[in-house]
Amino acid sequence: MSIPRHKVFISYYHTDDQYYKNQLINMKMYDNSNKIISIFDDYSVHEHEINDEGLSSEQIRRIIRDDYMQNATVLVLLCGQNTKRRKYIDWEIHTAMYHSDVNPQMGIVVVNLPTIRQLQRSACEEDKPYFGQGINWITSNRDRTSIEQDFPYLPSRIVDNFTRSQIYIPVVNWNTIANNPVNLAGIIDVAFNNRYKNDYDHSAPLRRNNS
């Protein structure tokens, strides 16, 4: 199976989840020439690299997009126990959702880490084959209370978007992709192809504090 390789920004909480980020970076697959390659280019921000004191939300967004995300086209969010509490992760998600002529909006993929239990979510028919067999698909429910019950560890900015209809953000379990990089590459590719279809809501103010 030939799947295009994309520039990916990995958003994660460094203190808790560095191990899983390292595992992603080391994932390999065969290309069309039967050579082993990394499944994506990696961009990421280290915690405390950006001092937001005195900066406006627009200045924070530009620093992250221009200095860190650069030409990345898909954001992969590693979702663990404390991910939703970190302010810089909210900044990264907001930046991925923000569209401009210079820096277009990005596709987003959420990966549930083994440290949590919450539902998987297919974003469209094209990504379902990469979720494996035996998945019990749930009907999309745009009631916020129900979404928070189904996805208790998701950052609030993504929960905001799950209340909307035109959103293509898959949520996949770690064990679905950890031993099968083709699944991850396929889900990333579908997110890339659907990135401009997303009608993102990024209107919530940026988080200014961790919790």
Secondary structure, DSSP 8 states (H G I E B T S, - for coil): -----EEEEEE--HHHHHHHHHHHHT-EEE-TTS-EEESEEEE---TTSS--TT--HHHHHHHIIIIIITT--EEEEEE-TTGGG-HHHHHHHHHHH---SSS---EEEEEE-TT-----B--SGGGGGGG-SS---------HHHHHHH-TTS-HHHHHHHTSSS----EEEHHHHTT-HHHHHHHHHHHHHTGGG------S----S--
